[in-house]
Amino acid sequence: MNEIKLKVTTEEANVILASLGNMPFAKVYGLVAKIQEQARSQLGQDAGREDASNEKPNADAKIEDDK
């Protein structure tokens, strides 16, 4: 499958996550986790986190900008 890169603000990413939160969990959980993981790594929010691979994604969790 081809991948694309999108550039959005943290606010826009949170809108996307909120929208996904209104969809059936079984259909979107992988996408929510992928968005959150990529955002955290880009914003440096992985520090201090234990293994997050076993966590269920939370579409209600907001991505926080360190600025």
N, C-alpha and C positions, 0 to 999 in steps of 0.2 A: 504494500500500500504506500502511495506517495505521501510524504509529509509536507506541510507548509508551515511557515513561520508568520505569526501575526504580531504586530506591535500594538498594544493597547495600554491605556493608563491603568493604574490600580483601581480607580473608580469604575472604569469601563469593565475591567475584569470582575469586579464585584457585582456589577449589573448582570453580566453573563452568568455568574455563579448563582445569583438570586433567581434568575430566569430558569436555570437548570433545576433549581430547588423545587420548582412548581411541576416538574415532570416526574414520571414514575422512577423511583430510585433504581430499580433493576436495569433501566435503560441508560441511565446517565452516571452511575457511580464511578465508572472507570474514567470518564471524561473529567468529572469533577476532581478526582484525585490527581489526574495528570496536570490539570490547570494549576491546582494548589501546589503541587510538587515543583513545577517549573517556576512559579511565581516566588515561592520561598527561596529556591536556590538563587534566583536572580536578585532578590532583595536581601540576601544574606540572613535569612531567618531560620536556617538549618542548625545553627550553632546551639548547642545545649539540648537538642531534641534527641530522644532515644529513637530506636528503630521505628520509623513511621510506617513501614511496609505492612504492618498488621493492623493499622488503624483503618476504620471505615471513614471514607470521605464525608465531610459535612458541608453540604451546599450552603448552609446558613453561616458558615465561618467566613469572615471577611479577611481579605488580604490587606495587611497593614503596610503602608509605605513608611519607611524609616525616616523620611525627610521631616 
